[in-house]
Amino acid sequence: MPQASSTETKEQIQDVAESEIAQNGYAGTTLRNVVNKANVNLAAVHYHFGSKEDLFKAVLARTAEPIVSGQIANLAALKEKSKEPLSVEDILRAYIEPGFACTIHKDAHPMRSQFFGRCRTEPEPVQSIAGEHFQPGAQKFLDALQRALPDQSRSQLIWKLDLVVSSLIRVLGQAGKPGALIATDAPEDIEQAMTKLIAFLLPGMQNS
């Protein structure tokens, strides 16, 4: 049986850690369970990641990076083709689309949305560690929303964007279940779900 490469071992460890944290939370996840289910030894985890917290940060970085980079790219593209201030509807779409793409895609980790949900409900410092990974994208979108909604305070926009994220995670986590907003991973179903979610969120963002 061929031996797994270093890269494959790292990916396997992170895949298992993501599932374990999604199902059991950070405190309920042990390195012993991770190594057993990943079929590696503890030395491999320490070699590639160091501590349990470092492993958690690595999983976060892996999951957050494509979403944040997608958000920033969407916003940059929107600014190129639209006049400032951008519409709130367009800002919301640019913000939530990468979450759909990275979670509902057929190659996405099956526990990803549940993992994100755990990150937002775990006690500190887990929430803050997770928040740091998404901060670069959030700040750019808060700036865009501030220009689109100048009468609203920064603190209003912060908690409103937080509710957007909570709604997004809920929608993604329920995908495919009876009565869910996302019926299947077909492109037309995903597009319809995004349109409905934006229509629901838009009045809350616009009203002071």
Legacy VTK file of the C-alpha trace (Angstrom):
# vtk DataFile Version 3.0
C-alpha trace
ASCII
DATASET POLYDATA
POINTS 208 float
0.000 0.000 0.000
1.595 3.349 -1.019
2.532 5.687 1.798
0.659 8.996 1.979
2.635 12.114 1.110
3.272 14.860 3.643
0.678 17.064 1.920
-1.917 14.275 1.919
-1.258 13.624 5.609
-1.770 17.296 6.452
-5.017 17.379 4.470
-6.280 14.214 6.130
-5.547 15.578 9.599
-7.328 18.844 8.811
-10.317 17.046 7.267
-10.773 14.964 10.409
-10.212 17.938 12.719
-12.831 19.947 10.810
-15.378 17.149 11.188
-14.574 16.609 14.863
-14.878 20.301 15.740
-18.067 20.611 13.684
-19.685 17.733 15.574
-18.176 18.018 19.054
-16.953 21.596 19.388
-13.404 22.718 20.102
-13.403 21.596 23.739
-14.926 18.242 22.828
-12.299 17.548 20.178
-9.157 15.745 21.315
-5.941 15.155 19.407
-6.285 11.479 20.324
-9.575 11.259 18.418
-8.136 13.185 15.496
-5.085 10.939 15.116
-7.172 7.776 15.473
-9.684 8.802 12.813
-7.023 10.256 10.530
-4.995 7.045 10.905
-1.806 8.927 11.764
0.318 9.147 14.883
0.439 12.035 17.328
3.938 12.916 16.171
2.542 13.723 12.714
0.096 16.248 14.199
2.823 17.894 16.273
5.175 17.932 13.276
2.705 19.555 10.883
0.762 21.782 13.259
2.154 21.848 16.778
-0.644 22.183 19.320
-4.400 21.605 19.164
-4.916 25.375 18.925
-2.459 25.590 16.034
-4.333 22.792 14.254
-7.605 24.672 14.756
-6.037 27.840 13.321
-4.770 25.877 10.310
-8.254 24.475 9.631
-9.705 27.979 9.983
-7.158 29.421 7.589
-7.909 26.701 5.052
-11.664 27.300 5.215
-11.646 31.086 5.556
-9.067 32.010 2.905
-11.111 31.128 -0.208
-14.189 32.870 1.222
-12.335 36.052 2.193
-10.378 36.203 -1.065
-13.623 35.639 -2.982
-15.355 38.419 -1.076
-12.536 40.877 -1.697
-12.362 39.948 -5.396
-16.148 40.334 -5.740
-16.050 43.765 -4.125
-13.155 44.900 -6.322
-14.987 43.736 -9.457
-18.143 45.493 -8.306
-16.285 48.764 -7.785
-14.794 48.527 -11.278
-18.143 48.288 -13.025
-20.361 50.345 -10.710
-20.380 53.907 -9.470
-19.886 54.671 -5.800
-21.731 54.343 -3.543
-22.542 50.768 -4.438
-26.059 49.475 -3.886
-26.650 47.576 -0.661
-28.127 44.699 -2.655
-24.963 44.361 -4.746
-22.768 44.559 -1.639
-24.746 41.783 0.048
-24.491 39.547 -3.004
-20.743 40.118 -3.267
-20.410 39.259 0.417
-22.483 36.082 0.633
-21.716 34.484 -2.764
-18.293 33.062 -1.772
-19.858 31.386 1.269
-22.306 29.577 -1.004
-19.549 28.687 -3.470
-17.148 27.296 -0.850
-19.747 25.404 1.182
-22.306 24.056 -1.291
-19.807 23.118 -3.997
-19.658 19.363 -4.625
-15.989 19.258 -3.556
-16.572 21.145 -0.296
-16.062 19.419 3.035
-19.443 17.927 4.066
-19.242 19.422 7.572
-18.077 22.896 6.544
-21.218 24.883 7.304
-21.553 23.119 10.652
-17.899 23.917 11.357
-18.545 27.618 10.688
-21.595 27.495 12.934
-19.530 25.988 15.747
-16.902 28.710 15.385
-19.560 31.371 16.024
-21.090 29.697 19.081
-18.012 28.356 20.870
-16.776 30.157 23.999
-13.777 32.458 23.851
-11.108 32.479 22.619
-12.474 30.313 19.790
-14.887 32.989 18.507
-12.201 35.658 18.473
-9.689 33.393 16.736
-12.284 32.619 14.059
-13.242 36.276 13.738
-9.652 37.291 13.038
-9.535 35.071 9.954
-12.612 36.732 8.434
-11.756 40.273 9.537
-10.007 41.444 6.330
-13.110 40.827 4.244
-15.531 42.128 6.860
-13.739 45.463 7.208
-13.791 46.134 3.470
-17.502 45.375 3.306
-18.237 47.523 6.342
-16.475 50.395 4.577
-18.600 49.816 1.460
-21.793 49.637 3.533
-20.832 52.809 5.380
-20.620 54.674 2.072
-23.916 53.174 0.885
-25.666 53.854 4.221
-24.044 57.040 5.571
-26.831 57.692 8.077
-26.111 54.476 9.965
-23.402 54.207 12.601
-20.484 51.835 12.333
-21.755 49.896 15.343
-25.159 49.430 13.639
-23.496 48.086 10.525
-21.232 45.750 12.522
-24.092 43.974 14.260
-26.174 43.936 11.079
-23.342 42.293 9.144
-22.993 39.836 12.010
-26.662 38.908 11.579
-26.067 38.486 7.848
-23.345 35.941 8.635
-25.578 34.135 11.128
-28.382 33.907 8.559
-25.952 32.697 5.903
-24.573 29.937 8.126
-28.087 28.820 9.029
-29.127 28.653 5.372
-25.982 26.768 4.365
-26.273 24.365 7.282
-29.833 23.414 6.323
-29.041 22.837 2.642
-30.779 19.808 1.168
-33.052 19.229 4.162
-36.863 19.230 3.798
-38.135 22.787 3.535
-34.625 24.272 3.298
-33.964 27.388 1.250
-31.321 25.488 -0.734
-33.029 22.443 -2.213
-30.063 20.976 -4.122
-26.559 21.947 -5.200
-27.784 22.681 -8.741
-26.606 26.146 -9.888
-30.173 27.361 -10.442
-31.223 26.321 -6.906
-28.189 28.032 -5.392
-28.844 31.225 -7.369
-32.506 31.213 -6.333
-31.545 30.702 -2.686
-29.085 33.608 -2.771
-31.699 35.867 -4.350
-34.268 34.964 -1.689
-31.792 35.396 1.160
-30.714 38.819 -0.126
-34.361 39.894 -0.496
-34.928 38.891 3.135
-31.786 40.628 4.462
-32.002 43.822 2.417
-34.753 45.658 4.360
-32.986 44.985 7.647
-29.757 46.448 6.316
-31.412 49.528 4.843
-33.667 50.433 7.779
-32.064 52.376 10.619
LINES 1 209
208 0 1 2 3 4 5 6 7 8 9 10 11 12 13 14 15 16 17 18 19 20 21 22 23 24 25 26 27 28 29 30 31 32 33 34 35 36 37 38 39 40 41 42 43 44 45 46 47 48 49 50 51 52 53 54 55 56 57 58 59 60 61 62 63 64 65 66 67 68 69 70 71 72 73 74 75 76 77 78 79 80 81 82 83 84 85 86 87 88 89 90 91 92 93 94 95 96 97 98 99 100 101 102 103 104 105 106 107 108 109 110 111 112 113 114 115 116 117 118 119 120 121 122 123 124 125 126 127 128 129 130 131 132 133 134 135 136 137 138 139 140 141 142 143 144 145 146 147 148 149 150 151 152 153 154 155 156 157 158 159 160 161 162 163 164 165 166 167 168 169 170 171 172 173 174 175 176 177 178 179 180 181 182 183 184 185 186 187 188 189 190 191 192 193 194 195 196 197 198 199 200 201 202 203 204 205 206 207
